[in-house]
Amino acid sequence: MVYYLLVAAGFAVCLLLYMLYLAFQVNVKKHTLRVEEMRPGAQVHLFFISDIHRRKIDSKLIHSLMGKVDIVIIGGDLTEKGVPLHRTEHNIEQLKKLGDVFYVFGNNDREVGEQNLIQLLEKNGVHLLVNQSMERIIDRTSIRLVGVNDGFSGKVKIYDAFQEVKEEDIVIFITHAPAYFNNAKKVSKPHLLVAGHLHGGQIRFGPFGIYENGAFKEKENSAELVSNGFGTTGVPLRLGAKSECHIITMYGE
């Protein structure tokens, strides 16, 4: 009996260590999306990262992406209660090395103090999207980034967010929770919709988890990305839902 208990205990320890290892992996997933409205040869490279929570972004990741990114998008939960502001600022500074940074609130972000976080974002030149949009011209292509507030602690105003969208814009819709994808598609036709929040269930046993595993799904002339996220919430453990961030290349042909 003692032998079997020791074997079970050893297995449990090994499993926990493996889950801890998975939680701190760095996996960069690459996706491509052909957009009919983009001129032949045009390309826009996006880096999407969400749910950083308590993690610290390593310089190795940033160096591996230098010169490969036009726009950085933070899909919420950049931080959470108990995370020191200097760690959050370090992560922002790292991401700023890659390109222009855009951010939407996640449900945990305001736990560090909304004004504290806003001041930190503004200090570092991060563009905060709260039910509004901003335009960037990349490779002679008008990119319209549309972001909404976090629905858990703020008001989501879909119509306000899309108010300045023009017909010729290539539209990227950013929300922390993918539940707002359908709302966005009712008022506009985004070419790309991105979100996080669900962590892919974070701990899965085969096909079973609290939420679906993250995925990049191509639709008709559009795509939806729901990320497993970069960090973890609750416990720093993962299983069956790898930590991830993303490079999305939108192109015309």
Secondary structure as the mmCIF struct_conf table of DSSP 4:
data_model
#
loop_
_struct_conf.conf_type_id
_struct_conf.id
_struct_conf.beg_label_comp_id
_struct_conf.beg_label_asym_id
_struct_conf.beg_label_seq_id
_struct_conf.end_label_comp_id
_struct_conf.end_label_asym_id
_struct_conf.end_label_seq_id
HELX_RH_AL_P HELX_RH_AL_P1 VAL A 2 ALA A 23
TURN_TY1_P TURN_TY1_P1 PHE A 24 PHE A 24
STRN STRN1 VAL A 28 ARG A 34
TURN_TY1_P TURN_TY1_P2 GLU A 36 GLU A 37
BEND BEND1 MET A 38 MET A 38
HELX_LH_PP_P HELX_LH_PP_P1 ARG A 39 ARG A 39
TURN_TY1_P TURN_TY1_P3 PRO A 40 GLY A 41
STRN STRN2 GLN A 43 ILE A 49
TURN_TY1_P TURN_TY1_P4 HIS A 53 ARG A 54
HELX_RH_AL_P HELX_RH_AL_P2 SER A 59 LEU A 65
TURN_TY1_P TURN_TY1_P5 MET A 66 GLY A 67
BEND BEND2 LYS A 68 LYS A 68
BEND BEND3 ASP A 70 ASP A 70
STRN STRN3 ILE A 71 ILE A 74
BEND BEND4 GLY A 76 GLY A 76
BEND BEND5 LEU A 78 LEU A 78
TURN_TY1_P TURN_TY1_P6 LYS A 81 GLY A 82
HELX_RH_AL_P HELX_RH_AL_P3 LEU A 85 LYS A 96
TURN_TY1_P TURN_TY1_P7 LYS A 97 LEU A 98
BEND BEND6 GLY A 99 GLY A 99
STRN STRN4 ASP A 100 TYR A 103
TURN_TY1_P TURN_TY1_P8 ASN A 107 ASN A 108
HELX_RH_3T_P HELX_RH_3T_P1 ASP A 109 VAL A 112
HELX_RH_AL_P HELX_RH_AL_P4 GLU A 114 LYS A 123
TURN_TY1_P TURN_TY1_P9 ASN A 124 GLY A 125
HELX_LH_PP_P HELX_LH_PP_P2 VAL A 126 VAL A 126
STRN STRN5 HIS A 127 LEU A 128
BEND BEND7 VAL A 130 ASN A 131
STRN STRN6 GLN A 132 ILE A 138
TURN_TY1_P TURN_TY1_P10 ASP A 139 ARG A 140
STRN STRN7 THR A 141 GLY A 147
TURN_TY1_P TURN_TY1_P11 GLY A 151 SER A 153
BEND BEND8 GLY A 154 GLY A 154
HELX_RH_AL_P HELX_RH_AL_P5 ILE A 158 ALA A 161
TURN_TY1_P TURN_TY1_P12 PHE A 162 GLU A 164
TURN_TY1_P TURN_TY1_P13 GLU A 167 GLU A 168
STRN STRN8 ILE A 170 ILE A 174
BEND BEND9 HIS A 176 ALA A 177
HELX_RH_3T_P HELX_RH_3T_P2 PRO A 178 TYR A 180
HELX_RH_AL_P HELX_RH_AL_P6 PHE A 181 VAL A 187
BEND BEND10 HIS A 191 HIS A 191
STRN STRN9 LEU A 192 ALA A 195
BEND BEND11 HIS A 197 LEU A 198
HELX_RH_3T_P HELX_RH_3T_P3 HIS A 199 GLY A 201
BEND BEND12 GLN A 202 GLN A 202
STRN STRN10 ILE A 203 ILE A 203
STRN STRN11 PHE A 205 PHE A 205
TURN_TY1_P TURN_TY1_P14 GLY A 206 PRO A 207
STRN STRN12 PHE A 208 PHE A 208
BEND BEND13 ILE A 210 TYR A 211
HELX_LH_PP_P HELX_LH_PP_P3 GLU A 212 GLY A 214
STRN STRN13 ALA A 215 LYS A 219
TURN_TY1_P TURN_TY1_P15 GLU A 220 ASN A 221
STRN STRN14 SER A 222 VAL A 226
BEND BEND14 PHE A 230 GLY A 231
BEND BEND15 THR A 233 PRO A 236
STRN STRN15 LEU A 239 LEU A 239
BEND BEND16 GLY A 240 ALA A 241
STRN STRN16 CYS A 245 TYR A 251
#
